[in-house]
Amino acid sequence: MGHPAENREPGTRTENTELVAAILISEGIRLPPEKFRVALVQMSCGPEPEQNLQKALERIADAAGRGAQVVCLPELFQTQYFCQREDHSLFDLAEPIPGPTTEKLSAAARRGGVVLIASLFEKRAPGLYHNTAAIFDADGSLRGLYRKMHIPDDPLYYEKFYFTPGDLGYRALDTSVGRVGTLVCWDQWFPEGARLTALQGANILFYPTAIGWHPAEKAEFGVAQHDAWRTIQRAHAIANGVYVAVVNRVGFETGNVRGKSAPGAGLEFWGASFFCDPFGRVLAEASHDREEILVGEVDLKALEDIRRNWPFLRDRRIDSYVPIASRLID
Amino acid sequence: MGHPAENREPGTRTENTELVAAILISEGIRLPPEKFRVALVQMSCGPEPEQNLQKALERIADAAGRGAQVVCLPELFQTQYFCQREDHSLFDLAEPIPGPTTEKLSAAARRGGVVLIASLFEKRAPGLYHNTAAIFDADGSLRGLYRKMHIPDDPLYYEKFYFTPGDLGYRALDTSVGRVGTLVCWDQWFPEGARLTALQGANILFYPTAIGWHPAEKAEFGVAQHDAWRTIQRAHAIANGVYVAVVNRVGFETGNVRGKSAPGAGLEFWGASFFCDPFGRVLAEASHDREEILVGEVDLKALEDIRRNWPFLRDRRIDSYVPIASRLID
């Protein structure tokens, strides 16, 4: 999990890049690529966790076959979104990391030769569970974890019951495609999380997500809700000069896990996974209602070009930001 | 500039609001309104500062006549955007605050009975100048200043030459319409500024602005630039649950001040002033090429309703944000 300086080249280009590359290669150090392809797996989830995992493993292979070097799955892809109710027995779904599921994911990453971001229900100890993203490198090694920092709790999204807020902070991890950041769903509404991940040198932020419409609200608020969600995440790209990849699930769900559904009207997950560049331009975007594998390209030259033209990182007033750690300034 | 508790009612409603109101009124304390109208003066600026000021004073009266309770002028509305070159003699344009211009603005606010946000070139001392927003209450009193914190410096926007970065921090000021925040132009690209102003209880953030296209860039980048600018400011509204009002100038300018223009191709200020609600919905938006007075309504009940449904302020992880005061986390 260290951040070896020799693995930090993206974003610091010099006149003699080729010379530096030659020296590093002669020393056996592989430089991350200037361009790489990412795949966003927008999928639906059924009642059987084993089938959802199997589907995800197949989609990873599909994405690798389409040239992806990074693959991101949606939040908690192994189950329907079970947080639609509070049920103690559902903690049985959680698994330690590493564990049987991460073994399979690791193998899939290695087989496909892809960096893999997978969102898991982590059992850290009896009575202590997290909503965790595991980041595997292309050789299958687990590069690190990110534990969801901001936990929602709203009707049919009872996550505070299940997930202890993360205690690892925000992280950008070194992988074979350079430094990669991930946050999870509700984090997407907090500019601080995006900033703190980008400041660690992430070139791209992934947001595995499970967000949808309440059927009763969709007609009145559906368009505005989706638009606000898209807007604020595009803004993270703009503010930080990073690529952003948002991966949502799709389909109507009642939180059905092995035949047991939650009470309530269910949720219509709105899909619309998207990939945008460091100026917030949406380069690829999925439908609201179909499974898709969305592919986009990260270009570190474009990233640096955008940052040179819009030099926000140059002008941050870091002498003035400490009170942001206040609940309210009253 | 104090923040008396009795002047802080907006956003804290109780079952017995009417009783509280009756008590406060009997004590001679006026409660801010639950709803109020704001006017965004999108104007063009000519070579003569006196004429620009005169036009602004007339627009304030126009806006008041249309029922506005708050009026915001564009950034540095007294002149064409002179920062298109570095010229020591242009410091002559700066004025102390209070000074002759703020006297006229104060009188206009009082006459119109409006809160007024006016962006000025402030002379604080010989050799020490700021890009400053002055906030007048509806009785004409100067409620306080905000000195632009983030100063740009890019081709034809040579602001670091003219303006010392602000040292007052971010501020929300109490006025007759409740607590109001202002930032200035380049600040709009920094989520921290919006957050720190909103955390002080501002219900609305104003962004007096002077942003435009380089003629040579417009065809290729114009749409994306305007869209990024609009997107990130809508995101400030969403992240913080506040209204946002952005007031830009309009028209092609060569930085002509009393007949002396800057070298260079000039700038086409893109107008498109807009007003959005606390969920980022654009409620009113001006053209790219005409002078306009845009009117919008702030509704504190709607603000609280949005915040209850999207409770981001509840879930901020203030234990984790301190490193945001780092330049880079390396």
Interface residues (C-beta under 8 A of the other chain):
Chain A: H3 M149 H150 I151 P152 D154 P165 G169 Y170 W186 W189 F190 P191 E192 G193 R195 L196 L199 Q200 G201 A224 D227 A228 T231 I232 R234 A235 H236 I238 A239 F279 G280 R281 N309 W310 P311 F312 L313 D315 R316 R317 I318 D319 S320 Y321 V322 P323 I324 A325 S326 R327 L328 I329 D330
Chain B: M149 H150 I151 P152 D154 P165 G169 Y170 W186 W189 F190 P191 E192 G193 R195 L196 L199 Q200 G201 A224 D227 A228 T231 I232 R234 A235 H236 I238 A239 F279 G280 R281 N309 W310 P311 F312 L313 D315 R316 R317 I318 D319 S320 Y321 V322 P323 I324 A325 S326 R327 L328 I329 D330
